[in-house]
């Protein structure tokens, strides 16, 4: 939850979907954007969506990346993931896991796409993931490796919800287990791509690919 002072001076408590540490994107007094809850019966009537960092916006709502990537694939903005006939979300696979996006086609192997939200930047221009220890994220990397061994294609997409980054790396000092699992998965054939976003108070869309440094 986050207490936010609106333009009219009223203070509201907004829902924060981000369960991570939110390093660098939780400074008190920052300019933020909220969205009204669609469910009139929800206890918290607003959701925290964006924060201004420097001259740009950063998206902190972790429920959006899967939808953003899904739409980007549909509109052919991610060349690495085009050419599949069918695309589904939240499909069960491996051991008690769900893949964010499953791409399939009669003429090629299934493609398992795991989407990770990125908002951390500690060094100028360098996006990082994760911002806290995540056993769940580590589990997903191991599950993707298993799918590759079974003959499928697997891709981790890191979606950077900010515009001020040019490169991406793993935050190994924050979660060494995840960093090890991600590097091992890549060595076993799991593909890795990272895209940044163009953000406005009205939309968040995939914009350009970032260089990966691991």
C-alpha positions as CSV (number, residue, x, y, z in Angstrom):
1,X,0.0,0.0,0.0
2,X,1.0,3.6,-0.5
3,X,-0.3,6.8,1.0
4,X,-0.7,9.4,-1.8
5,X,-1.7,13.1,-1.6
6,X,-3.9,13.9,-4.6
7,X,-3.9,17.3,-6.4
8,X,-6.9,18.4,-4.3
9,X,-5.0,17.8,-1.1
10,X,-6.8,14.7,-0.1
11,X,-4.7,11.7,1.1
12,X,-5.7,8.2,-0.2
13,X,-4.2,4.8,0.4
14,X,-3.5,3.2,-3.0
15,X,-2.9,-0.5,-3.8
16,X,0.7,-1.3,-4.9
17,X,0.9,-4.4,-7.0
18,X,4.7,-4.6,-6.8
19,X,5.8,-7.1,-4.1
20,X,9.5,-6.4,-4.6
21,X,11.8,-4.0,-2.7
22,X,11.1,-1.2,-5.2
23,X,14.6,0.1,-4.8
24,X,14.9,3.6,-6.2
25,X,11.2,4.0,-7.1
26,X,9.7,4.6,-3.6
27,X,11.1,8.0,-2.6
28,X,8.6,9.9,-0.4
29,X,7.4,13.1,-2.0
30,X,7.8,11.9,-5.6
31,X,5.2,12.7,-8.3
32,X,3.1,9.6,-9.0
33,X,0.1,8.5,-11.0
34,X,-2.8,6.4,-9.8
35,X,-5.6,4.6,-11.7
36,X,-9.1,4.3,-10.3
37,X,-10.3,0.8,-9.3
38,X,-12.7,-0.8,-11.8
39,X,-14.4,-2.7,-9.0
40,X,-16.6,-0.3,-7.0
41,X,-16.5,-2.7,-4.1
42,X,-12.7,-2.9,-3.8
43,X,-11.5,-1.6,-0.5
44,X,-8.6,0.4,-2.0
45,X,-10.1,2.7,-4.7
46,X,-6.8,3.4,-6.5
47,X,-3.8,1.5,-7.9
48,X,-0.3,3.0,-8.0
49,X,0.8,2.9,-11.7
50,X,3.7,5.3,-12.4
51,X,6.4,7.4,-10.6
52,X,8.5,10.2,-12.0
53,X,12.2,9.6,-11.7
54,X,14.3,12.5,-13.0
55,X,12.8,13.6,-16.3
56,X,11.1,10.3,-17.1
57,X,8.4,8.0,-15.9
58,X,8.8,4.5,-14.4
59,X,6.0,1.9,-14.4
60,X,5.8,0.0,-11.1
61,X,2.7,-2.0,-11.6
62,X,3.9,-5.6,-12.0
63,X,0.5,-6.8,-13.3
64,X,1.1,-5.0,-16.7
65,X,4.2,-6.6,-18.3
66,X,2.5,-9.8,-19.4
67,X,-0.2,-7.8,-21.2
68,X,2.3,-5.4,-22.7
69,X,4.4,-8.2,-24.1
70,X,1.3,-10.0,-25.3
71,X,0.2,-6.9,-27.2
72,X,3.7,-6.3,-28.6
73,X,3.9,-9.8,-30.0
74,X,0.5,-9.4,-31.6
75,X,1.6,-6.1,-33.2
76,X,4.9,-7.7,-34.3
77,X,7.1,-5.3,-32.2
78,X,9.2,-8.2,-31.0
79,X,10.9,-9.8,-34.0
80,X,12.3,-12.7,-32.0
81,X,8.7,-13.9,-31.2
82,X,6.8,-13.5,-34.4
83,X,5.6,-16.2,-36.8
84,X,3.5,-18.3,-34.4
85,X,-0.1,-19.1,-35.2
86,X,-1.4,-19.4,-31.6
87,X,-0.7,-17.5,-28.4
88,X,-2.1,-18.2,-25.0
89,X,-1.5,-16.8,-21.5
90,X,-1.1,-18.5,-18.1
91,X,-0.7,-22.1,-19.4
92,X,0.2,-24.8,-16.9
93,X,3.5,-26.5,-17.5
94,X,6.4,-28.2,-15.7
95,X,5.8,-28.8,-11.9
96,X,3.0,-26.6,-10.5
97,X,4.0,-23.7,-12.8
98,X,2.3,-21.5,-15.3
99,X,4.0,-20.0,-18.3
100,X,3.2,-16.3,-19.0
101,X,2.8,-16.8,-22.7
102,X,2.9,-20.0,-24.8
103,X,3.4,-19.6,-28.5
104,X,2.6,-22.5,-30.8
105,X,2.5,-23.4,-34.4
106,X,2.0,-26.6,-36.4
107,X,5.4,-26.2,-38.2
108,X,7.7,-25.4,-35.2
109,X,8.3,-26.3,-31.6
110,X,6.3,-24.6,-28.8
111,X,7.9,-21.5,-27.4
112,X,7.6,-20.8,-23.6
113,X,7.9,-17.1,-22.8
114,X,8.6,-16.0,-19.3
115,X,8.1,-12.2,-18.7
116,X,10.0,-10.4,-15.9
117,X,9.3,-6.8,-14.9
118,X,12.3,-4.5,-14.6
119,X,12.4,-1.1,-12.9
120,X,15.6,-1.1,-11.0
121,X,18.5,1.2,-12.1
122,X,21.4,1.8,-9.7
123,X,24.0,2.9,-12.3
124,X,23.1,5.4,-14.9
125,X,21.6,3.7,-18.0
126,X,21.9,0.2,-16.6
127,X,18.6,-1.7,-15.9
128,X,18.8,-4.6,-13.4
129,X,16.8,-7.6,-12.2
130,X,15.7,-8.6,-9.6
131,X,15.4,-5.9,-6.9
132,X,14.9,-8.5,-4.2
133,X,15.4,-12.2,-3.6
134,X,12.9,-14.2,-5.6
135,X,12.8,-18.0,-5.2
136,X,9.8,-18.1,-7.6
137,X,11.8,-16.4,-10.3
138,X,14.7,-18.9,-9.8
139,X,12.2,-21.8,-10.0
140,X,11.0,-20.4,-13.4
141,X,14.5,-20.4,-14.8
142,X,15.0,-24.0,-13.9
143,X,11.6,-24.9,-15.4
144,X,12.5,-23.2,-18.7
145,X,15.7,-25.2,-18.9
146,X,13.7,-28.4,-18.5
147,X,11.5,-27.4,-21.5
148,X,14.5,-26.8,-23.7
149,X,15.8,-30.2,-22.7
150,X,12.5,-31.7,-23.8
151,X,12.9,-30.1,-27.3
152,X,10.8,-26.9,-26.8
153,X,12.0,-23.3,-27.2
154,X,12.1,-21.1,-24.1
155,X,12.6,-17.3,-23.8
156,X,13.0,-15.0,-20.9
157,X,11.8,-11.5,-21.7
158,X,12.9,-8.7,-19.3
159,X,10.6,-5.8,-19.8
160,X,12.1,-2.5,-18.5
161,X,9.2,-0.1,-17.6
162,X,11.4,2.9,-18.0
163,X,13.0,4.9,-20.9
164,X,16.4,5.9,-19.4
165,X,18.2,2.6,-19.8
166,X,20.4,1.3,-22.6
167,X,21.8,-1.9,-21.1
168,X,20.6,-4.7,-18.8
169,X,22.3,-7.0,-16.3
170,X,21.5,-9.4,-13.5
171,X,21.6,-8.0,-10.0
172,X,23.7,-10.9,-8.7
173,X,24.5,-9.1,-5.5
174,X,20.8,-8.9,-4.6
175,X,19.9,-12.5,-5.5
176,X,22.9,-14.7,-6.4
177,X,20.7,-17.8,-6.7
178,X,18.6,-16.2,-9.4
179,X,21.7,-14.9,-11.2
180,X,23.2,-18.4,-11.2
181,X,20.0,-20.0,-12.4
182,X,19.5,-17.5,-15.2
183,X,23.1,-17.8,-16.4
184,X,22.8,-21.6,-16.3
185,X,19.5,-21.5,-18.2
186,X,21.0,-19.4,-20.9
187,X,23.9,-21.8,-21.2
188,X,21.4,-24.6,-21.7
189,X,19.6,-22.8,-24.5
190,X,17.1,-20.5,-22.9
191,X,17.0,-17.3,-24.9
192,X,17.2,-13.9,-23.3
193,X,15.9,-10.6,-24.6
194,X,15.3,-7.3,-22.9
195,X,13.1,-4.4,-24.2
196,X,12.4,-1.0,-22.7
197,X,9.1,0.9,-22.9
198,X,7.7,4.2,-23.9
199,X,5.6,5.5,-21.1
200,X,3.0,8.2,-20.8
201,X,0.2,8.7,-18.2
202,X,-2.1,7.0,-20.8
203,X,-0.1,4.2,-22.2
204,X,2.9,1.9,-21.8
205,X,4.3,0.2,-25.0
206,X,7.4,-1.7,-26.0
207,X,9.8,0.6,-27.7
208,X,13.4,-0.7,-28.2
209,X,15.7,-3.6,-27.4
210,X,18.4,-3.2,-24.7
211,X,21.8,-4.7,-24.8
212,X,22.2,-7.6,-22.4
213,X,25.5,-7.8,-20.4
214,X,25.6,-11.4,-19.0
